[in-house]
Amino acid sequence: MVRLGIYVVYDADGIIDEYIAKVLAGLRPHLSKLIVVCNFTKAEGGLGYIEEYADEIKYRRNLGFDAGAYKDVFRELFASGGVRNFDEILLANDSFYGPVDSFSQVFSSMDKLDCDYWGLTKYPGGIYEGLEISPHIQSYFMCFRRDVVSSKGFYDFWLGMEYPETFIDAVFHFEFCLNRVLAESGFTGKAYTERETGRLEVKYGENPYMKYPYELLKDFGMPVIKRKALDFENDGFSDAIAAFSYIDRYKKFDVSMIRNHLMRTSQRPGTSPAFDLGALQAFYGRHRNIYIYGAGGWGRNLAAYFAYKGWEFKKFIVSDSSGRKENVISYDEAELDESDGIIIAVGKKKVIEEIYGNVSKRHNAEHIFKPSYI
């Protein structure tokens, strides 16, 4: 089997983290050649993590996200005829941590499966940004066999695809549309997690790697955990924490690489609210009593993170406690000391600022912690 791997890295600061070396070390035995594309013009740190494994390293500005990087590489391969040298071509990006054990089971299992292209997971179909999306193989890890790579539909797709301008564009115009083109060309795609059925029902509209990371890892031999699953805004965050704990407990992976990456990148404010995990830890250490303001998804996810860390908090605080739940009190009735710590755990900027404005009337800023964002 002559297999090419194309792996895409992006970081706003041009930093290549240690976990990427772990991924590449796991993939390398299964690849005849590895091309790493950096979606930045210069590596500011960690270059050695990819130099050890890559046959070729390319730098480019982040035009079109990972889809744009793949497009540029395929344009070169098509022009040179190099695409004909490989039995399979694997596309993967830096959006996951792993392998938890190894990739060997994945490649050996999929080598035996009768299909034209494959990936790790399959989206079951649903409504995405108002658009009807049919079931398809998810694009963070996709492998295409010779018949696909040499087909006119595959060639036309890459040359005709415009560079996505947003993440949503990338999901639709790359992931979904490529699957659709291949299906229309008569090709069959399979997911690694489909090799055993009946043990996990992924409902319409659910993203399996976001909703069920623990089940995929424990019951289906999933070799990776997606970085986005560990976002506080993820509905399946508690499941992701269970997966993280499982990895840590059975020493299947050095989770310090995940922690280090999350701690570093959480310090960089983005357009969406996110917790700076290092600052959160320092805030917790400075306060004897902690209250979580918000008992919705963010609050419950933060409580799950506290449980993982072995931290404690007094209660959830909400603005309106009608329909009261266990361990939830309203802010007006809360008997808080001026030195108690309050963590605002909601995901909407406007609501964060409204809560902060109200709480700051009674508490100094040093005792209030909120998500950071631009």
Secondary structure, DSSP 4 states (H G I P E B T S, - for coil): --EEEEEEE--TT-B--HHHHHHHHHHGGG-SEEEEEESSSS--B-THHHHTT-SEEEE---SSHHHHHHHHHHHHHHHHTGGGG-SEEEEEESSEE--SS-SHHHHHHHHTS--SEEES-EE--EEETTEEE--EE-TTEEEEEHHHHTSHHHHHHHHHPPPPSSHHHIIIIIIIHHHHHHHHTT--EEEGGGSS-SS--PPTT--HHHH-HHHHHHHH----EEGGGGSTT-TTHHHHHHHHHHHHHTTSS-THHHHHHHHHHHTS--SS-B--HHHHHHHHHH-SSEEEE--SHHHHHHHHHHHHHT-----EEES--TT--TTEEETTT----TT-EEEE--S-HHHHHHHHHHHTTTS-GGGEE--B--
